[in-house]
Amino acid sequence: MRILGLDYGSKTIGVAISDPLGWTAQGLETIKRQDPRNLIASINRLRELVNEYKVDKIIVGLPKNMNNTEGERVKSTMYFVNRISKELEIEVDTYDERLSTVSAERILIEGQVRRENRKEYIDKIAASIILQTYLDTIN
């Protein structure tokens, strides 16, 4: 079972993919959103990835607040989840993503990636952290 993990943001979508057995997550790419109000190009790229990797399920990081409340980012993420679920006709679940970006930043710092280069990798790494945490939970 192949699972796609997504770190959804207003400017980018970090993408990770599981191995065919669903044990490990690897960062795949970062989709840059041209227009934050328009999801068509992003959904089309996700459709390509779902078909290319024969994805069975998508996990989207849910950006809850640290006190477990839901803010505006959760609302926009849920709108995105509902859109991709309908348009891609695939099972889409959410998974708590609190501190995934902080963890990704820490990994990049420990890897001595220069500050100006971190933006290129951070969303993809955050997506792989979200997906790996999900995989660890179900396995």
N, C-alpha and C positions, 0 to 999 in steps of 0.2 A: 504494500500500500504506500503510494507516494503522497506526501503531504507538502503543500506550499505554505510557508510562513510569511506573513506580511507585517511590516511596521509602517502603518499608514500615517502620513503627515500632510500638512497643507501644501508643501512644496515638493516632497519626494515620497516614494514608497519603497522601503527596503524590502528585498525579496530573498528568501532562503528556501532551500529544497531539502527534503529528507532523502536518505538513500532508499533504494527499492524495498528494503525490509522495515523501514520506519524506525531505525535505531539512532541515526546521527543526522545532524543538520549542517548544511554548508551554505555559506552566503553565496548568492547567485548574481544579483545585480541591484542597482538602484534605479528606479524609474523616476525620471524628472518630470514633474507635472507642469505643462506649459501654462495652463490656466486653472487656478485653484477652484474655480466654479464649474469646470467642465471635466467630467470623468471619462469621456469617450475614448480618448487616446490611451489612457491608463488601463481601462477595461479591455481594450483591444490587445494591448501588450500582454496583459494577464491571460487572455484567451489563448494567445500564441504559446505562452509558457505552459498552460494547462494541457494543451494538445501535444506539444513537443515532449513533455516529460510524463505524459499520461497520468496526470494528477487526479487523485480520488477525493481529496478534501483540502480545504484551505483553512488555516488558522490565522486570525487577525488579532494583533495585540490590542487590548482594551485599556485605554489610558485613564484609569481611575486615579483620583486624588489619593494622597498618602493616607488620609483618614477614611478611605473606602467610599467616599461620595463620588457622584458622577457629575461632571461639569460639561461645558460646551464641547470639549474635544470628544467626549464619549458620544454625544448626540451626532456629531459629524461622522464619527467612526461607524456608528450603527447605521447611518444612512448609507455609507459606503458598503458595509456588510450586506445590507438588504439589496442594494443595486447589483453587486457582483453575484450574489446568490441567485437572483432572478435571471440576470443576463447570461451568466455562464452555466446555469443549470447544474450547480454542483453544491455539495454540502459545505457550508461555511460556519465555523464556530469562532468564538472569541476566547482569548486567554489573557489573564492579568499581565500587563506589561510593565508594571511599576518597577522603576529602577533599571530597566533594560538598556536605556540609552546611557545612563550613568555607568553601568557595567561595561558597555561597549567603549565608552570614552576611556575608562580605566585600562582596558585591554590595549587600546591604541597607545596610551601613554607608556604603559609597561613595555610595549613593543617599540618604543622610541620613534613613533611616527610623528613627524613634525606637525605642529598645530595647524598650519595652512593646508596640510594634506589630509587631515582627519575627516573633513566633511565628505570626502570622496568615499570613505569606507564605513562611516558610523552607522548609517541606516541599514546597510546590508548586514553588518555585524549585530545590530540590535534585533533584526529579523531572525537571525540564526539563534540568538539567545532565547528569544520568545519561543521559537519552534523547538529548540533542544529542551527547554524546560517543560514544554508540553509533552514531548516524546518521553522524557524521563518519568513524567507523571503517569502516562498510560502504559508504559512498559514496566 
